[in-house]
């Protein structure tokens, strides 16, 4: 601290010094809030970039899965035609194997979906609610004479 600043601090009243201290603390809090907002914005933009890339990957994976399903259905129908050598009848038709594939995969999807829903436990802000409840209970307790 320079001599000029020291003398100006010594010349001020206690009230002025306390007011300056409070203003500086408020300014510091505002700067911290601004920094937190900037960091949150940067993190969000970075996450959005990754989410876009993952969305593209998921879309391409769905297309690949569709191709795999078509391959499996045609393969099963062709296998039946080979095994039964012309006597396959309806077992050699692609639509039958598509229907069988749909029923099996749809049933499995329903089974795992229902199982996942039962296991899913969403409890948003549980810790925050608990600490707020503790704070409310603490505030409701009457203070004793000695301040405890």
C-alpha positions, 0 to 999 in steps of 0.5 A: 500500500502506498503512503498516499493510500495509507493516509487516505484510509486513515482519514476515513471514518469507520462507517466509510471503511465498512461501506467500502468493504461491503461494496468491495465484497459485493463487487467480488461476488458479482465478478464470481457470478459473472465468471460462473455464468461464463464457465457454464456457457462455455461448458454448455456450448462444448456439450452441445457440440458433442451432443450434435456429433452423438446425434449424427452417430445415433442416426447413422447407427439406426440406418446400419441397424435397419440394414442388418435387419434386412440382411438377417430377414433375407438370410433366414428366408434364403436359408429356409429355401436352401434347406427345404429345396423348393418345398419351403412354401411360406417358410421361404417368404421374406415377409414371414421372417420379417414378421417373426423378427418383428415379434421377437425383437418387439417383445424383447424391447417391451420386456427390457423397456418395462424392466427399465422403467421399474428400475428407474428412480428419478429423485430430482434435487433430493440432497437440496430438498433434504438440506432445505428441510434441515435448514427450515427445521433449524430455523423453527427451533427457538433460540435459547437465552445464551444464543445457542 
